[in-house]
Amino acid sequence: MCRVLPWRVSCPAMANGPETDIFPTGKHPTSSYLSRFGISSVLAHVALCVGTAVLLTLAFPRPGWSFMAYFALVPVGVLVMRTTSLRRLAWTSYLVFVAWWTLRLLWLKDVSPWAPVGTAVVMGGYFSLALVGLAAVQRRFRGAMTAVLPVFWCAQEALRGRFPWGGFGWFNLSASQANWRVGQPAGLLVQNADLFGELTVSFLVAMTSGLIVDLIARPLSKRTERGRLKPRRTIVVASLVWGAMMIAALLYGRHRIEQTAELWQPGPTVSVIQTNVPQDNKVGSTPEQRAQRIEELFRLSEEAVRDNPDTSLIIWPETMVPYPVNPEWVGEQRIYVNDESVELDQRIQQFAAQWNVSLLIGSSSAIVEPGSGNVRERNSAFLYLPGGRFASAYSKRYLVPFGEFVPGPSWLKSIFLKFTPHDPNTGEALDYSIQRGESAVVFPVPALAAEGGELSVVTPICYEDAVGPYCMGLVYTPAGQKRAEALINLTNDAWYAGTVQGYQHLQIATLRSIETRTPTARSVNTGVSGFIDSLGRVEKLVEINGKHQQVAGHASRRLLIDPRVSPYSRTRQGLAVGVCAVAALLLIGTFVPHRSERQAKKAK
């Protein structure tokens, strides 16, 4: 008798020959099914994987047809149900999705020509492993894809968003359902992100694909002993469960939207500054170019205040200040890098006092290590108050691997730097390694006297706003208490200027507003800068002659403060841990002998 293992079929009768991947007809419930409906062609494997890749591409900006996400996993779902070889599924899906990730991440090429491929090699592996694991479980249990497909897909989203080295959570199914254009209505389904995070939305979307797979790849009915057709229990139960969950999710989303208007409280007016500094100008700039950048920042800030006299806070993009400015006391001495830093710090204070506004600026900061005297840089945000007084600073803590730190031994870093951009003036490799910040900081921003009170904000820098659990930890205390009323994201996307990355980043940022129920203001070098409300709607963007990217300008908006506490502040990683645990248990279960095998063993 043949024994069905997760990765192959082992037949004692074939002891003199090699083990085979092709399912023979036998007593195992999967064998007869695959012998009749199995997919063994390499071309078919590739075609179905490409089908999913195309649908995923269409679901994200651009074009951003969000409804495509509900069908995106259907081709690979059918393949998982009917593949006759897990090995073939593994290598074909891996090659297709490495190619897909490479094409979708071409905007990384300016960071390093190897960055798109290097990232794709890891990310494609997650997709492939999820499909192979799912197929192994299907061979063993034949469970409803409505249930098991979202479990495995969300498990890989949860894992690749954290590993390795902090992960890369781009192109999660949930992001496809989030807004990225001004004027888009608040989505009903995406409001569920405040329950268990963005995985909640990914689960519901993947669940829809799973139901379609069940309807396509399973017999819908069977004949009773009397010859009558009877709907299969698996299809009926799966349809009822999917319908109940989708109705509940849509009703919850509608409830969250309808209650918002009654709860929103008007907050202060915030102005975001968008610069258009190319990356090569930023890293290899002359003193004249640096002076020009400073003048533009002050010019745009003055325009913002003149156009909106009620502005309480002006935001500059990440690291747009060309000199490390950190007016912090270190021991007995105030630390600056050079005289230009001192002059700039004084000028910022004067501007804040003159226009009676707070400024939140993006700059590197120079930290002197006690004892050694070595200077280490951090990526920081500094708050200056209306009176011209420096208030506090936050330094980025969630660093980007191979961008802001190189994991592994020192020799790996020396090799990596050979493939990074070089300073056009000196010819030396540009090392962007920085020191990690120490703790989260909540900035108290005073509002104008007419508005009263103050605005409590936190400032995820650059990629930090793409990490849901991290932003949740900034806005909420570990006990689930809301300590910030707004998210302020400072970003420099000059590496990817003019590419679709800007809109993808904006789309991901809208999920953070929904998860935390806080509005977001984004100040991004080269764009896309603007405002997102706590329902995830893109309210306003910096726009010059119809363009949101590679233009310089400003936009202002009165923030609407949402007092609601997100359930996600308490559930945190519950869903992520749950889907990973269930997936692991199912995989372990594939190694448990089937009942028919145990009976055969007893009979012997």
C-alpha positions in Angstrom: 0.0 0.0 0.0 1.2 3.5 -0.8 1.8 5.9 2.0 1.0 9.6 1.3 3.7 11.8 2.9 3.7 15.6 2.8 6.3 15.8 0.1 5.9 12.5 -1.9 4.2 9.2 -2.3 6.1 6.2 -0.9 5.0 2.8 -2.1 6.5 -0.4 -0.6 5.5 -2.2 -3.8 7.9 0.1 -5.6 10.8 -0.7 -3.3 13.1 -1.5 -6.2 12.4 1.8 -7.8 12.6 5.5 -6.8 9.9 7.2 -4.9 7.6 9.2 -7.1 5.7 12.5 -6.8 2.8 11.2 -8.9 -0.2 10.1 -6.9 -1.3 6.5 -7.7 -4.8 5.4 -7.3 -5.2 4.0 -3.9 -7.2 4.0 -0.7 -6.0 7.4 0.5 -8.8 10.0 -0.2 -6.5 12.3 -2.1 -5.2 9.7 -4.5 -8.2 9.1 -6.7 -9.0 12.8 -6.8 -5.5 13.7 -8.1 -5.4 10.8 -10.5 -8.5 12.3 -12.3 -8.0 16.0 -11.9 -4.3 16.5 -11.1 -2.2 19.2 -12.7 1.3 17.9 -13.6 2.4 20.1 -16.5 5.2 22.6 -15.8 3.5 25.0 -18.2 0.2 24.8 -16.2 2.1 25.4 -13.0 3.8 28.5 -14.4 0.6 29.8 -16.0 -1.4 29.6 -12.8 1.3 31.3 -10.8 1.6 34.0 -13.4 -2.2 34.5 -13.3 -1.9 35.3 -9.5 1.0 37.5 -10.2 -0.9 39.5 -12.8 -4.0 39.9 -10.6 -1.8 41.1 -7.6 -0.1 43.6 -9.9 -3.5 45.1 -10.9 -4.7 45.2 -7.3 -2.0 47.7 -6.2 -1.1 51.2 -7.5 -0.9 51.6 -10.3 -3.6 50.9 -11.5 -4.8 50.0 -8.0 -8.0 48.0 -8.9 -8.6 46.8 -5.4 -11.3 44.4 -6.3 -8.7 42.3 -8.2 -7.3 41.2 -4.8 -10.4 39.1 -4.0 -9.6 36.9 -7.0 -5.8 37.1 -6.9 -5.2 33.9 -5.0 -7.7 31.8 -7.0 -5.2 30.6 -9.7 -2.6 29.4 -7.2 -5.4 28.1 -5.0 -6.6 25.8 -7.7 -3.0 24.8 -8.4 -2.5 24.0 -4.7 -5.7 21.8 -4.8 -4.6 19.8 -7.9 -0.9 19.8 -8.2 0.5 16.3 -8.5 4.0 17.3 -7.4 4.9 19.5 -4.5 8.5 19.8 -5.8 7.2 21.1 -9.1 4.9 23.5 -7.2 7.8 24.7 -5.1 10.3 25.6 -7.9 7.8 26.9 -10.4 6.1 29.2 -7.9 9.4 30.4 -6.5 10.8 31.4 -9.9 7.6 33.2 -10.9 7.3 35.1 -7.7 10.9 36.0 -7.5 10.5 37.5 -11.0 7.3 39.2 -9.8 8.9 40.8 -6.7 11.9 41.9 -8.8 9.7 43.7 -11.3 7.5 45.3 -8.6 10.6 46.5 -6.7 12.5 48.0 -9.6 12.2 51.3 -7.8 14.9 50.0 -5.3 17.5 49.9 -8.0 18.9 53.3 -7.2 19.6 52.2 -3.7 21.6 49.3 -5.1 21.4 47.6 -8.4 21.1 44.3 -6.5 18.4 45.5 -4.1 15.4 44.4 -6.2 16.7 40.9 -6.9 18.1 40.5 -3.4 14.8 41.4 -1.8 12.8 39.3 -4.3 14.9 36.2 -3.5 13.7 36.3 0.1 10.2 37.6 -0.4 9.5 35.1 -3.3 10.5 32.3 -0.9 7.7 33.3 1.5 5.1 33.1 -1.2 6.4 29.7 -2.4 6.7 28.2 1.0 3.1 29.3 1.9 1.8 27.5 -1.2 3.8 24.3 -0.7 2.8 24.1 2.9 -0.8 24.7 2.0 -0.7 22.0 -0.7 0.8 19.5 1.8 -2.0 20.2 4.2 -4.6 19.8 1.5 -3.1 16.4 0.5 -3.5 15.3 4.0 -6.8 16.8 5.2 -8.7 18.1 2.1 -9.9 21.0 4.3 -12.0 23.8 2.9 -9.8 26.4 1.2 -12.1 29.0 2.5 -10.5 28.4 5.9 -7.0 27.2 5.2 -5.9 29.5 2.4 -6.3 32.7 4.5 -4.5 31.0 7.4 -1.4 30.2 5.4 -1.4 33.4 3.4 -1.7 35.6 6.5 0.9 33.5 8.3 3.4 34.3 5.5 2.4 38.0 5.6 3.0 38.0 9.4 6.4 36.3 9.1 7.8 38.2 6.2 6.8 41.5 7.9 9.1 40.6 10.7 11.8 38.3 9.4 14.6 38.6 8.5 16.0 41.8 10.1 12.7 43.4 10.7 11.0 42.2 7.6 9.4 43.8 4.6 5.6 44.2 4.8 5.0 45.6 1.3 2.2 44.2 -0.9 0.0 42.7 1.8 -3.5 42.0 0.6 -4.8 44.5 3.1 -3.0 47.4 1.6 -4.8 46.8 -1.7 -8.0 47.8 0.0 -6.7 51.1 1.4 -7.1 54.5 -0.2 -4.3 56.2 -2.2 -6.2 58.9 -4.1 -8.0 62.1 -2.9 -11.7 61.7 -3.0 -11.9 57.9 -2.5 -14.7 57.1 0.0 -13.9 55.3 3.2 -13.9 51.5 2.5 -16.2 49.4 4.7 -14.0 46.2 4.8 -10.8 48.1 5.5 -12.2 49.6 8.7 -11.8 46.1 10.3 -8.1 46.8 10.5 -8.6 48.4 13.9 -9.7 45.0 15.3 -6.5 42.8 14.9 -4.5 45.0 12.6 -4.1 44.9 8.8 -4.1 41.0 8.9 -7.8 41.2 9.6 -8.4 42.6 6.2 -5.9 40.3 4.5 -7.7 37.3 6.1 -11.1 38.4 4.7 -9.8 39.1 1.2 -7.9 35.7 1.1 -11.0 34.0 2.4 -12.9 35.2 -0.6 -10.3 33.7 -2.9 -10.5 30.5 -0.9 -14.3 30.2 -1.3 -14.0 30.7 -5.1 -11.3 27.9 -5.2 -13.7 25.6 -3.3 -16.5 26.3 -5.8 -14.2 25.8 -8.7 -12.0 22.8 -7.6 -14.5 20.8 -5.6 -17.6 18.9 -6.7 -20.5 21.0 -5.6 -22.8 18.1 -4.9 -22.9 14.3 -4.5 -25.5 11.6 -5.0 -27.3 10.0 -2.1 -28.0 6.3 -1.9 -31.4 7.0 -3.6 -29.6 8.7 -6.5 -30.5 12.3 -5.6 -28.1 15.1 -5.8 -27.2 16.6 -2.4 -25.0 19.7 -1.9 -21.7 18.9 -0.3 -21.4 19.8 3.3 -18.0 21.4 2.9 -19.3 23.8 0.3 -22.4 24.7 2.3 -20.5 25.3 5.5 -17.7 27.3 3.8 -20.3 29.5 2.1 -22.2 30.1 5.3 -19.1 30.9 7.3 -17.7 33.2 4.6 -21.1 35.0 4.3 -21.5 35.5 8.0 -18.0 36.9 8.4 -18.3 39.2 5.4 -21.6 40.6 6.5 -20.3 41.1 10.1 -17.2 42.8 8.7 -19.2 45.1 6.4 -21.7 46.0 9.2 -18.8 46.8 11.5 -17.1 49.0 8.9 -20.4 50.9 8.3 -20.8 51.3 12.1 -17.3 52.7 12.4 -17.8 55.2 9.6 -21.3 56.4 10.8 -20.2 57.0 14.4 -17.2 59.1 13.3 -18.9 62.3 12.5 -20.4 62.5 16.0 -17.0 61.9 17.7 -14.5 63.9 15.7 -13.1 66.9 17.4 -11.5 69.8 15.5 -7.8 70.1 16.1 -5.1 72.6 15.2 -4.1 73.4 11.6 -1.0 71.6 10.4 1.1 72.5 7.3 3.3 69.9 5.5 6.3 71.0 3.4 7.2 69.0 0.4 10.7 69.5 -1.1 12.0 68.2 -4.4 15.6 67.5 -3.7 17.1 64.7 -5.9 19.1 62.1 -4.0 22.3 62.8 -5.9 22.0 66.5 -4.9 21.3 65.5 -1.3 24.4 63.2 -0.8 26.9 65.1 -3.0 25.8 68.6 -2.5 28.0 71.7 -2.6 27.8 74.5 0.1 25.8 76.5 -2.4 23.3 73.7 -3.0 22.9 73.2 0.8 22.2 76.9 1.3 19.7 76.8 -1.5 17.9 73.9 0.2 17.7 75.8 3.5 16.3 78.9 1.8 13.6 76.8 0.0 12.5 75.2 3.3 12.1 78.6 4.9 10.4 80.1 1.8 7.8 77.3 1.6 7.3 77.5 5.4 6.6 81.2 5.2 4.2 80.7 2.3 2.3 78.1 4.3 1.9 80.5 7.3 0.9 83.4 5.1 -1.7 81.3 3.2 -2.9 79.8 6.5 -2.5 82.2 9.4 -4.1 79.7 11.9 -1.2 77.2 11.3 0.1 75.8 14.6 2.6 73.3 13.3 4.9 73.2 10.2 6.5 69.9 9.2 9.7 69.4 7.2 10.6 66.1 5.5 13.1 63.5 6.8 16.8 64.6 6.8 16.1 67.6 4.6 18.2 69.8 7.0 21.7 69.3 5.5 23.6 69.6 8.8 23.2 67.6 12.0 21.2 69.9 14.2 20.7 68.6 17.7 20.5 71.4 20.4 20.8 68.9 23.2 23.0 69.2 26.3 25.6 66.4 26.4 27.4 66.7 29.7 28.5 70.3 30.1 28.5 71.3 26.5 26.0 71.8 23.7 27.0 69.6 20.7 26.9 70.8 17.2 28.9 69.5 14.2 29.9 72.9 12.7 29.2 76.6 12.7 26.5 76.2 10.0 24.6 73.9 12.4 24.7 76.6 15.1 23.5 79.3 12.7 20.7 77.1 11.4 19.5 76.2 14.9 19.3 79.9 15.7 17.5 80.7 12.5 14.8 78.0 13.2 14.3 79.4 16.6 13.9 82.9 15.2 11.4 81.7 12.6 9.3 79.9 15.2 9.2 83.0 17.4 8.5 85.4 14.5 5.5 83.4 13.1 4.3 82.0 16.4 4.4 78.4 15.1 5.9 75.1 16.1 8.3 73.4 13.7 8.9 69.7 13.4 12.0 69.2 11.3 13.8 66.2 9.9 17.5 66.2 10.4 20.4 63.9 11.3 21.7 64.3 14.8 25.3 63.9 16.1 25.6 61.9 19.3 28.8 61.9 21.2 29.6 58.5 22.9 30.6 59.0 26.5 34.3 58.2 27.1 35.4 57.5 23.5 34.2 60.9 22.1 33.2 59.2 18.9 30.3 60.9 17.0 27.4 58.6 15.9 24.6 59.9 13.6 20.9 59.2 14.1 17.9 59.9 11.9 15.9 62.4 14.0 12.9 64.7 14.3 13.2 67.9 16.3 10.4 70.0 17.7 10.8 73.8 18.1 8.1 75.6 20.0 6.4 78.9 19.1 8.6 80.9 21.4 11.7 79.7 19.6 12.6 77.2 22.2 13.8 73.7 21.4 11.4 71.1 23.0 12.5 67.5 22.4 13.7 65.0 19.8 12.9 61.5 18.5 15.4 59.3 16.7 14.3 56.5 14.4 14.3 53.1 16.0 13.0 50.7 13.3 16.0 50.7 10.9 15.9 49.5 7.3 18.3 46.5 6.7 21.0 47.3 4.2 19.8 50.9 4.1 20.5 52.1 7.6 22.3 49.1 9.0 24.0 46.1 7.5 23.2 42.9 9.4 25.8 40.3 10.0 29.6 40.4 10.3 31.7 43.5 9.4 33.1 41.8 6.3 29.5 41.6 4.9 29.2 45.4 5.2 32.5 46.0 3.3 31.2 43.8 0.5 27.8 45.5 0.4 29.3 49.0 0.2 31.1 48.1 -3.0 27.6 47.9 -4.7 26.1 51.1 -3.2 26.2 54.6 -4.7 29.5 56.5 -4.3 30.0 60.2 -3.4 30.4 62.0 -6.7 33.0 64.4 -5.2 35.3 61.9 -3.3 34.4 58.6 -5.1 34.0 56.9 -1.7 31.2 54.5 -1.0 28.3 56.1 0.8 27.7 54.5 4.2 24.2 55.3 5.4 24.5 53.3 8.6 23.0 55.1 11.6 22.6 54.5 15.3 19.2 53.3 16.5 17.1 55.6 18.7 16.5 54.7 22.3 12.8 55.3 23.0 9.5 56.5 21.7 8.7 60.2 22.2 5.3 61.9 22.3 5.6 65.6 21.2 3.3 68.1 22.9 2.5 70.7 20.2 0.7 73.8 21.5 -2.2 75.0 19.4 -3.0 78.6 18.8 -4.7 80.5 21.6 -8.0 80.5 19.6 -8.0 76.7 19.4 -6.7 76.1 22.9 -5.0 73.0 24.3 -2.2 71.1 22.6 -1.8 68.3 20.1 0.0 65.2 21.1 1.9 63.6 18.2 4.3 60.8 17.4 6.6 60.8 14.5 7.3 57.5 12.7 10.2 58.3 10.3 10.3 57.0 6.7 9.6 53.2 6.6 8.5 53.1 10.2 4.9 54.0 9.2 4.8 50.8 7.1 5.1 48.7 10.2 1.7 48.4 11.9 2.8 46.9 15.3 5.5 49.6 15.7 3.1 52.5 15.0 0.6 50.9 17.4 3.3 51.0 20.1 4.0 54.6 19.4 0.4 55.8 19.7 -0.7 53.5 22.5 0.9 52.4 25.8 1.4 48.7 26.5 -1.8 48.9 28.6 -3.8 50.1 25.6 -4.1 53.7 26.6 -4.0 56.3 23.8 -1.2 58.7 24.3 -1.0 60.4 20.9 -3.7 62.1 18.8 -1.9 62.2 15.4 0.8 60.5 13.4 3.4 62.7 11.7 5.4 60.9 9.1 8.6 62.5 7.9 10.0 60.7 4.8 12.6 61.1 2.1 11.5 59.2 -1.0 14.1 60.8 -3.3 15.6 57.4 -4.0 12.4 56.4 -5.7 11.3 59.9 -7.0 8.5 59.7 -9.6 7.9 56.0 -9.2 4.8 54.2 -8.1 6.5 53.6 -4.7 5.2 57.0 -3.5 1.6 56.0 -3.9 2.2 52.5 -2.5 3.8 54.1 0.6 0.8 56.5 0.9 -1.6 53.5 0.7 0.2 51.6 3.4 0.2 54.8 5.6 -3.6 54.9 5.4 -3.8 51.6 7.2 -1.9 53.0 10.2 -4.5 55.7 10.6 -7.3 53.1 10.6 -5.5 50.8 12.9 -4.7 53.5 15.5 -7.8 55.7 14.8 -5.6 58.8 14.4 -5.1 61.2 11.6 -1.8 61.3 9.7 0.2 64.2 8.2 3.0 63.2 5.8 5.8 65.4 4.8 7.8 63.7 2.0 10.8 64.9 0.0 9.8 64.4 -3.7 6.2 63.3 -2.6 3.6 62.1 -1.9 2.8 64.5 1.0 -0.6 65.2 2.5 -3.2 64.3 5.1 -5.1 61.1 6.0 -8.1 61.1 8.4 -8.8 58.4 11.0 -11.1 56.5 8.5 -8.2 56.1 6.1 -9.4 58.7 3.6 -6.8 60.7 1.7 -8.0 64.2 2.4 -5.5 66.5 0.7 -2.1 66.2 -1.1 0.5 68.6 -2.1 -0.3 69.2 -5.8 1.4 71.5 -8.3 0.0 71.5 -11.8 -1.7 68.2 -11.3 1.5 66.5 -10.0 2.1 65.0 -6.6 5.6 63.9 -7.1 8.9 65.6 -8.0 7.4 69.0 -7.2 8.0 71.4 -4.2 5.1 72.9 -2.4 3.0 72.9 0.8 -0.5 71.9 2.0 -2.4 72.7 5.1 -5.3 71.0 6.9 -7.1 71.2 10.2 -6.8 67.8 11.8 -9.8 66.1 13.0 -9.0 64.3 16.3 -10.6 60.9 16.9 -11.0 60.1 20.6 -11.8 56.4 19.9 -9.5 53.7 21.3 -8.7 51.0 18.7 -9.4 47.4 19.8 -6.1 46.6 18.1 -4.4 48.4 21.0 -5.3 45.4 23.2 -5.4 42.5 20.7 -2.0 43.5 19.3 -0.3 40.4 17.8 -3.2 38.0 18.6 -4.2 37.3 15.0 -0.6 37.0 13.8 0.3 34.5 16.4 -2.9 32.6 15.9 -2.6 32.1 12.1 1.1 31.1 12.5 0.2 28.6 15.3 -2.6 27.1 13.3 -0.5 26.8 10.1 2.3 25.1 12.2 -0.1 22.6 13.8 -1.6 21.7 10.4 1.9 21.1 8.9 2.8 18.9 11.9 -0.4 17.0 11.4 0.6 16.1 7.8 3.2 13.7 9.4 0.6 11.9 11.4 -0.4 8.6 9.7 -3.8 8.5 8.1 -6.5 6.2 9.6 -6.4 3.9 6.6 -2.6 3.5 7.2 -3.1 2.7 10.9 -5.8 0.1 10.1 -3.5 -1.5 7.5 -0.7 -1.6 10.0 -2.9 -3.3 12.5 -4.2 -5.8 10.0 -0.6 -6.9 9.4 
